[in-house]
Amino acid sequence: PVEKSRPRTYSSLSEDEKRRLATELVKYLLSIGYSAKQAESIFGTLYYLVREDPVSPLYDAREYATLLNACGRLERYSLAIALGLGFRGKTLHKAVSEFMKYKKILSEAINRILSEEKYIRHFDHCVFVDARDLIPQKMAGSIASILSSSRMIVAGKPVIVVAGKSKLKISVRKPWNALRRYKNLHLGEILAHATKEAGGFGGGHANAAGGLIPEEKLEEFVESFNKIIGGGGYSKSY
């Protein structure tokens, strides 16, 4: 909605409007197949930075973090630091522009991944996405998170995304609809072992992990990871 030619933000909505919006969002998610628990995950605590302009993207702490993240992913580190130090005006405008650029890269990459068969390979125990010619290395984790948390890939297997050149960035995520045999696996431990076997390194949490490997070891890594997943993973860290 627009008010006085300016788009309205969530913080500008009345309590009644917020309730109506939340209700409609939950109804929509349920209508496209999400469970009640997944649909209700849109609710949470909001943190506002009260010294910022309420119409600024920096007013909501989560949106502020999103801007900083986009600058980091696109290697605009000085811009992120300047924003954190309190610079606004042109600095904020540039940061928003970088965020829009970041969103565009993600959107175009996702569309190509889903529309062109060459980017996705289905293994017995994982889904492999080769995004080397689509995104910068630092965006592998973002693509992996989007694909694994959405209904775009419904295989129920761990999702691997690779990006970069020479030293490849590997990002692995457990999908929202993980099959029972994969739910208790610790991806960080599995990735630590598989990347080590491929001459690289990695690690992470039970549901998300990342690492680096030499480009020439990619096929060896994917086969090793798939084999470990199929064998039930590991019971200790590496």
Secondary structure, 3 states (H helix, E strand, C coil): CEECCEECCHHHCCHHHHHHHHHHHHHHHHHCCCCHHHHHHHCCCCCECCCCCCCCCCCEHHHHHHHHHHHHHCCCHHHHHHHHCCCCCHHHHHHHHHHHHHHHHHHHHHHHHHHCHHHEEECCCCEEEECCCCCCHHHHHHHHHHHHHCCCCCCCCCEEEEECCCEEEEEEECCCCCCHHHHCCCHHHHHHHHHHHCCCEEEECCCEEEEEEEHHHHHHHHHHHHHHHHCCCCCCCC
